[in-house]
């Protein structure tokens, strides 16, 4: 990989290099696959990815659909932004509904009420139903150790499963996109980005993002030393008192499992400064599903999760 010193010698900043690398990866996956798609939830990483895709194929339209696996437990602000951005770009949105899968008996809701794990079979079925042989996602290696070991082009077998011990080399950023019938590829254009890089890019490109990412007063309660917002999907249990606190979200996922962090960062500049000073990853600070076990994420990825 080209070093920062080398990119500076050729007049390219680190952020410029990351953008160029991601655009190259997006173009590669489209060139090597007949039916690619891109996950788009309305979260910050997928917003950056969709912006990069628009740049990659400008002045033409984005040549693939965007996909959202709707757990039914999403934050309303994020869903509204998803629909707004899709309309602006004129891309086709494919929605895989976990609630519909539950109603049809394809999956069964877990006792704790979380739908994070059961979205995996819905993702696999949605990709199969629409013939998507490659899916791009916004996962980054700095988020979690299971994601750190995954390649940019991640191959899945005919069951959508990932084998961390059987990955193709990617020397000199050369990607082998060949797949057999029934296999598929998960592609991660933001693999080498960090959370801080994402926010620097949002600031540099003046990207609009959901207001939930900025500090605001919200009714919350404490659970496992994390601040959870009171909403239709997440209610305090007996003994959990609610109170108003100024918080923001570093990541947005299943509203039953995603916590907020105390913050006064109500502008992109303040968020950048806050992220630069923190030493806890966004998932480590706010995602209750990753605290189930040391290998929680890797177990889900082996099953087909992003």
C-alpha positions, 0 to 999 in steps of 0.5 A: 500500500502507498505510504502517506509520505509517497502520497504527499510527494505526488501532491495527494493528501491522506484523505484524497488517497483514501477516496481514490482507493475507495472509488477504484474498489467500487469500480473494480467490483462493478467491472467484475460482477454482473449484478452488484449492489450496495448496502445503504441504511442512511448511516454515516458510512453508507452515506459516504459510500454512496457519495463515493459511488456517485463520484465513481460513475459521474456524470452517469447514474449509479449503475446498481441498486442500493439495499437495506435490510430493515429490521423494523427496529430502526431510528425514524430519523435515519429511515427518513434520511435514507428515503430522502437520499435515494430520491435525490440520487434516483437510485433503486432501493431494495428493502428486505424486511425482517418483519415480513420474514417473521410474519411468513415464518422464515425467521423467529424473533429472539427472546431478548427482542433483538433482530440483529442476528435474524437479519442475516437470513433475510439479507441472504434471501434478499440477495438471492431473490434479486440475483445480487452476486456482489454486495458492497458494505461500509464496514471498516477494519478499525471497528472490530477485530473480526472485521480487521481480519477480513479482506477487501473482497470477501468471498462467501460460499453458496450458503453465504458463509465466510471462512476466515481461514480461506481468503484470497491474497490482495497483494499490490491491491490486485483483487480476484473477483472470480466466483463460481455459480452460487458464490458471492462477494462482499466488498468493503471499499472503506476497509482502510478508513477509520471513524475519524477519516469518515468524519474528516471526509464528511466535513471536507465534502460537506455531506448531509447526515441524519441529525441523530449523529449530532448532540441533542437532548434525549430521554435516556436510561442507563443499562450496562453502563450505556445510555439507551434512548427511550423509544417504541423499540427500547423501553426501560425495565423495572428499576431503570430510571429515565432522565434527559441527557445531551447525547449523540449517536456514533453509530446507528443500528438496531434501536434496541441495542444501539446506545448513545454517548454523552456529548456536546458536539453539535457540529461536524467540527466538534464531532471531529475534535471529539473523535480525535480525542477518544480511545474507544471504538464506536462499536465498543462504546455503543453496541450491546450486541458485540458484548455477548461474547468475544467472538460475537461479530465473527460468529455472525460473519461466518453465518453471512452477516456483514 
